[in-house]
Amino acid sequence: MPGIRNQPGPATISAVTDLGEINFSPGGEEWIEYGPPADRRRLGFHDYAGIYAVPGLYERVFYDTLGMRSTTEVVRLYAEALEELGLDPAAQRVVDFGAGNGLGGEALREAGVGALMGVDLEPMARTAAERDRPGVYDDYLVGDVGLWSEDELERLSAFRPDALVALSAVGLGHVPRETLQRALDPLGPGGIYAFAVAPPLLPESTDAAGQASGYPAFLEALVDRTDLLCREEYVHRRRADGSDDLGIAFVGRMR
């Protein structure tokens, strides 16, 4: 289409300052379109490297346009759990799992968290966090936790986390249950987890793809062996077609 560039490289798109109107692919979430009228550009809806490379684009698409609420809701529930347990946020050492460009880390700092480590699969996420929110994280690890060696996992354990928080709803095709379990492993007795999942992954779900993911059984076992402090449904965000994308937040404490 004339006037639209498809998936430009990060060195090019980082120069865009006028994000313009945000448009989505019709009938689904395949791509986003942004930029001034004379220079419209497209990126894949889940092309996080490309999206993070454009300052402000992630916030504009997912928070301003689609109303994403997981950061607000999960951080709120985590903070309420700390208050209920009589724990000082300033004494907490938190892993922000799927940290992205630091929006969640910023919210955790505003909630009073004392020490914060970011973890994300995407290298550009760390670059964006350092660009947009310098100093929010004490450390930021990049890579697929599910594939990390024992030495790489030791860096996570050496942080001595008191909590693991994931601030974007876990859905099909996003975070394999084995990966989430490896991220939870460094939490000792009393450690807190706070994350949200999509409805097909719930223990009571009959969704075939959800059952095949192993998440329903994983979540049921996690709740059975920990103290569940909260389970709450909320609207994670709007989909591009205007319908609600639900999330169910779980907050629990390791026994």
N, C-alpha and C positions, 0 to 999 in steps of 0.2 A: 504493500500500500504506500503511495507517495507520501513523504513527510514523516514516515514512521521508521525508526531503526529498530531492528530486532536484536535483542540480547547483546548490546555492545559490551566491550571489555571494561573492567573496573577502572582502568586509567582514563577512559573516555567518560564514563558516566559520572565519575566523581566530580567532574567539572560542572554538572548541571546544578543550578541554584534555584531555578523556578520550577517547582514540581508540578505546577498546573493542576488541572482536574485529573482525578484518579478514575480510570475506567477499567472494567474487567471483561474477560472473554465471555461472550454470550452463552448462557446455558451451563456454565461450570466455572471452575477455578483453575483454568489452565495458564492464563497470563494476566499481567497487569499492564496498563498503559499510563504513562505520566509525561510531564514536560510541557513547555509552552506550546501554543498552537503551531508555530512554525517548525518545531523540533520535537515532535512526539516520539516516545521511545517505549519499547516493550521488553518485559522480562518475564520469565516463568514465575508463576504464582509462588512456588516454593524454591526459587533460585535465591537462596539466602546470601550467597556470596555476592551476587550482583546487587541485591537489595541493600545489604549492609554497606556496600561501597558508595552508595549515594547518601550523603548526610541528610537525615530527617525522613528518608523515604519509608523506612520500616514503621516509624511512628505514624506517619501520614496514612499509610495503607491500613495497618492492622488496628491502630488505636483510634485515630481520628475518623476514619471512614467506616471501618467495620466494628468499632466499639469494643475491642478486646478488653476483658475485665479480669482475666486470670491473675495478673500481677496483683491488682488491688484486692481481690477476694482471698487468694491464698496467703498473701502476706498478712492480711487482717486476721485470718483464722490462726495462723502461726503465732502472731502477737498475742491473740486472746488466749491461746494455749499456754504461752509463757506466763502470762498474768495469772491464769488459773493455777498453774503449778508453782507460782511464787519464784520464778526464775528471772534474773536480771538480764535483759537483752544485751547489755554491754559486756556480759561475761560469756556470751554465746559465740561459738566458732561455727560458721555456717558455710556449707557448700551450696552454691547457686548452680544447680545442674541444668544445662541448657541455657547458659547465661546470656547468650546473644550479645547485643550491644550495650548491655548494662542497665536497661530500664528496671529490671527486677532488683539488681544490686543496689541501685539508687533508692528504691522503695524500702529495701531491707535496712539500709543505712538510716533512712528517715525513721524507721521503727526502732532504731537504737542499737542494732546489731554491732558488736565490737570488732569481730574479725571475719573476713569474708573471702572465700575462694570461688572464682568462676571456673566452670568447666563447660566446654562446648565442642561439638564435632567440627565446626567450621572455623578455619583459621581467620577468615575475614571478620568473624564476630569479635575476636579479641582485638583486632586492629580497630574496629569500629568503637568498641568499648574504650580503648585507650584514647581514641580521637574525641569521642563525644562526652565521656564521663571519666576523665583521668583521675586516678587515685581512689576510685570506688572499691576496687578489688586489691587485696593484699597480694594475691597471686592469681594467675589465670592459666589453666591447663587446656591444651587443645588436643583433640583426638577422640577416637572411638573407644570409650571405656570398655566396651565388650571385647575389644581386641588388644587391650593393653597387656604388656608383659608384667610379670611380678614386680620388676623394678619400677615400672611406670605407675603401677597401683600403689607402690610404697610412697610415692610423692603425695598421693591423696591421703593415705593413712597417716603420714607424718604431719599433716595439718592438724590432726587430732580433732576431727569435727564433732560437734555436739548435735548438729542437725543437718539434714539434707532437704533442700527445698527446690522444687521444680515449678516454674511459674508460667508454663504454657501447657495446656491440657495434653496429656499423653493420649495419642490416638493410633489407629491402625497404620502401620507403616512408618511410625515415627521413632519410637524407642522400644526395641525388643525387651521383653521382660527380663531376659538374662542380663542385659546391660543395666537395667534399673537395679537389679539385685546386686550386681557388682558395685554399683555406686553406693548402695545402702550398707554393704558389708563393713566398712570402717566404723559405723556407728556402734558404740558399745551400749551396755545397759543404761537406760535413761536417755539415750539419744532420741531425737525427735525427727520424724519425717512429715513433710507436707507437700502434697502434689495433687493434681487432678487428672482424671481419666475421662475418656469419652464413654457414653452409655453402652456401646456394644462390648466394652471390656469388663463390665460389672459381673460379679459372681452369679447374679440371677439372670443375666442376659441369655437369650436363646439365639442370638445372632451367630450364624455359622462362621463368618470370618473372625468374629470376636473370640469364639470358642477355639478356633484353630490357632489363634495367636498365643494361647496358653495364659493370657492375662486373667480370665475369670478365676481359674484355680490358683494362680499366683496371688491375687488379691485376697482370696478367701484364706489362704494359708498365712499371709502376712497379718491379717486382722486377728486370726486365731492365736498367733504367737506374740502379739504385741497388745498394748492397751490402746484401743481406739478412742481418741479424744473427741473426734468430730467427723461426721460425714454430712456434706451439704451440697445440694444441687444449685446451680446457678447458670446463667447464660454466659458461656465462654466468650462468644462473639457472634456477630451476624455473619451468615454466609453471603457470598456475593449476590445470590438471588434474593436476599432479604430475609430468609428463614433463620431461625435460631439454631446455633450450634451449642449444645449443652455440655457442661462439664460437671463432674462430681468430685468434689474435693475430699481427700482423706488426710486427717492429721492424727498421728499416733505416736506412741512412745515405746521404745524397746524395753522389754522386761529384763 
